[in-house]
Amino acid sequence: MAQLIKLNDYISRYETNIYQYPRQYVKLKKDHWNKMKKRFEQGWLEEPMERIDKREEQPRRGIKNFLKLRSKVEGEETSENLLREDLLPSSEEELKQYYLDGLIPFQLKWATTTLREKSYLDPSYKQNSDLKYFLQRLPDTFLLMFEPVVQMKNTEVEIDHLLIGPSGIEIISLLSHPYGETIHPTSEKSWNIEKEGVQSKVLSPMHSLRRTETFIKSVLSNYQLDFPYRKVVLSKTMRFASGQAPYQTDWIGKDRYTSWLHEKRAARSPLKHDQLKVAEALLNHCSTIAVKRPEWDMEDDFTEG
């Protein structure tokens, strides 16, 4: 599961210590999956309600913590909501998805709070299918900056998504259209989307990608970092018509999307120091809006132990 190190202009734990949190996340994720799987195999789903209620008074661990955290993020308060049987997995495959879904609120928490500060999350991010897809389908050695707001020439600008892998950065523009089957990259300013012979015009993503590239190049140069990057136009539902992508650019349509994703999922390279240095440099030039967390909200997270 990819790590969400920056979301829009929200404060992030990763920007406080990029060398601590990525590795801590990997360890915690593995430990809690092992605990959850063990409890599932031991039949904890059939545990009597009174024992579950009693355990609620004890320090939160494993699946209970993820349920509690997900409940808190989604505004659910009662144990009845937490323990509804129709929400519980009945197979290991369902358990995996259940576990990944439980990690989304946890990721959003790390991407909107530090121990002492917090940002106010736009509720739409909880249901953002693109964000969820990136996080759940990519390995945790990939660091994601989703709709980051950055400083460019004394101006705050929202740039394209950044996927920072162990061996390079991908600047990603997602392209979708409810009535599109084929993409025709016709000009610098606009592209055509076609379905059954009917074409509609959309803004070319290349302008935004080049603006994001300018930001990336500036940061890498400023910190004297040598780290490769590519620009990517990504569409899961449409194919690209014949055409040559510009230099250092990939047009990934429906026919190439599966192989693109498989390449990421098959990567076995661990987190690298150069990767973290690049992430730190980029985070240093992101905008952040946050307020101090009230004392009652400064609870010790299980993740900090």
N, C-alpha and C positions, 0 to 999 in steps of 0.2 A: 504494500500500500504506500503510494508516494507520500512524501511529507509536505504539508502545506506551510511553507516558511513565510509567506506574505500574502495577505488578502486585502486588496484595495489599499486604503490608507489606514488600516487598523494596526494597532500595536501587536507585536509578535514576540513570543519567547525566544525565537531563533535570533532576532536582532539584538537580544541582550547577550547571547553567547552561542554563536553558530558552531563552536567546537564541542559544546556540551550536549545540546538538545538533540541533534540528529542521531548520535550514537545512543543516547539515553532512550530515545523513542524506539529504536530498533530493539534494544534489550527489553524494554517494557512490553512492547508488542508481542515478542516471542514468549516472554514469561507468562503473560496473561492468557495467551492462546493455550499454552500447555496446561495451565490451571483450569481453564474453562473446559478443555477437551477431557481432562481427567475427571472432572465433576460430572460431565455429561455421560462418560462411560460408566461411572459409578451410580448412575441413575438419580442424580440430584433433582431432575425434573419432577420426580415423584415424591419429593420430600414433603412431609406434612406441613400444612400452612402454619401451624403454631411454632414449628421449629424455624421456619423462614422468618416469621415475625420476631422471634427471639434473637435470631442472628442479626437482625437489623440494628440491634442495640450494640453490636460489636463493631470493631473497626472494619470498614468496607474493603472487600478484596474481590478479585476476579470478576466473574459475571455480574455479581451484585453491584460492584462499583460502576460498571459500564451501564447497567440499567439505571442506576441512580443518577449518573451523569447525563445520560440521554434524557431521562425524565426531567431533570433540572433545566436543560437547554430548551426542551420543547414545552416547558411550562406545566408539566404534569407533576402532581404533588403526592398522590395517594399510592399506597402499596397495591391497591386493587388494579390500578393502571399498570404498575410495574410487572405484575405477576399474572396477567391475563393468559390463560392457557393457549388461546388461539394465536398468541404472538410467539410462543416458545417453539424451538425447532424440534423436529421428530427424527431427523437423520443427521449424520455428520456433515453432509453437503449443505443442508439447511443451517446447521450450526455455523459453518464457515461464513455464509452470507449474513447470518444473524450477528456474528462477531464483527464483520466488516461494517455493517450498518451501525453497530454500536460505537465504532471508532470514529464515525463522522462527527458527532457532537464533541468528542474528545479532541479531534483535530481542530474544530472550530474554536474550542476553548483556548487551545494553545495559540491559535492564530489571532485571538482578540484580547488576550490578557497576558500580563506578567504577574509576578507575585504581588506587586504593589499598584499596578495600573491596569486599566481596561478600556476597550473601545466598545461602542454600541453597535452590535451586529445588525445589519439589514436582514430581516427575517427571510427574504427571498433566497438568500444563500443556503438556507437549510434544505430547500427543495431544488437547488440548481443542479440539473441533470449533468451538465458538462463538468462542473466541479466534482461531483460525486464520481463520475466516470473516470476522470483523470486519477483521482485518489485511489479508487478501488482496483483499477486495472493495471496500474504501473507499480513496479517494485519500489520498496522503501529506500533504495539508494538514489532515487530521483527526487530532486527538490523542486517544488512547484511554487511559482509566484503567479497568482491568479488575479488578473486585472489590476496589476500593481500601479500605484500612482507615484510618479517619480519627479525629481527636480530637473528641469531642462531649461537653461538660460533664464534662471530666476522665475520660472513658471512651473506650476504643477500640471502634469500631463498624465492621463491614464494611457498606458502602453499595452502592447499585446502580452499574452501569457508567455512566461518564461519557464522552460523545463530545463533544469540544470542537472545534467547527468555526470557520471564519473569521467567521461571523456569529451564532453562538450555541451554547449547550450543550444537548445532549439527555441527559436522565436516563433510562436505558434499563433496563427490566425484561424479561427474556426469559421467555416463557411457552410451555412445551411439555408435551405429555402423550401417552404411548404409545397411549392408547385414546381420544383426543379428536378431534372434528371441529368442534364449535361451542362457543364460549365465551359463557356467560351471566353478565354482571356483575350479580349479584343483590343484593349488599349490601356494606357497608363492610368486613365481616370476611371474607367468603367468596364465592367465585364457583363456578358449576357448569360442568363440562365434560361435553358430551353427545356420544354416538355411537350412532346407530341407536336413539334413544329412551331409552337408558340414560344416566343422569346420575351424575357423581361430584363430590364437593365438594373444592375446593382453596382454599388461603389466598389472599385477595385481595392482589394486588401493590400496591394503592394505599397501604397503610399504609407499606410500605418506601419507596415513591416519595416520599411526603410527608415522611418522615424525612430522606431524601436532599435533598429540596428545602429543608428547614430548614437543613441544613448549607450548601448553596449560597448561600442568601440571607444567612446569617450572615457567610460569607467575603466575599461581594461588598460587603456593607454595611461590614464592618470595613475594607476597603481602598478604599472609596468608588468602586467600579467599577460602571459601568452596562453590563451585558451580558445580553442576553435568554437565557432558557432555557425548555425545555418538558419535560414528563414524557411518557414513551412506554412503552406496553406493546406489546411486539413479539412476534408469533408467525408463524413461517414456514409452519406446517402446519395451523393452525386458523383458522376464520372467527369474527368477532364477530357475535353476534345483534344485532338492532336495539336501540339504546340510545344515550343521549347521554353522551359522555365529559365529565368534569368540566373546569373552567376550566384552561387552559394544559396540557391533557393530550390526547394522541393515542392512540387504540386502533388499532394497525396489525396487521390480520390477514392471512391468506393472500391475500385478494383485493386488498389495497392494498400488500402488501409489495414487489412488483416496482417499482411506481412510486416508493415511498419510497427504495428502493435506487438506482433510476435517477437520482433527483434528486440524491443524494449523488455518484454517479459522474460526473454531468454538470457538477458545480460546477467553475468555472474560477477561482475566487477564490484568490489566493495566501495564504500565511501572513500574518497581520496582527499588528501590535504589540499591540493590545488583547487579541487572542486569547492571545498569549504571556504578557501580564501576568496574565490570568485564570488560565491554567494554572499560572503561578508561585505565585500566591496559594493556589490549591487544594493544590498540592504542599507548600506550607509548613505545611499543617495535616493532612498525612497522617502515619501512623505508619511508622517504618522500623526494621527489625531487620537488622543487618549486623555482620560481623566484618572485621578487617584481613586483607587478602590476604597470604599468605606471599610472601616474596621471589621464590621460584621461579615464582610465579603472576603476578607483576607484569610480564608481558611487554608489549612495545610492540605495541598493536594496529595493524593497517594503517589502521584508521579514524582514528587519531590523527595520522597523518602529513599 
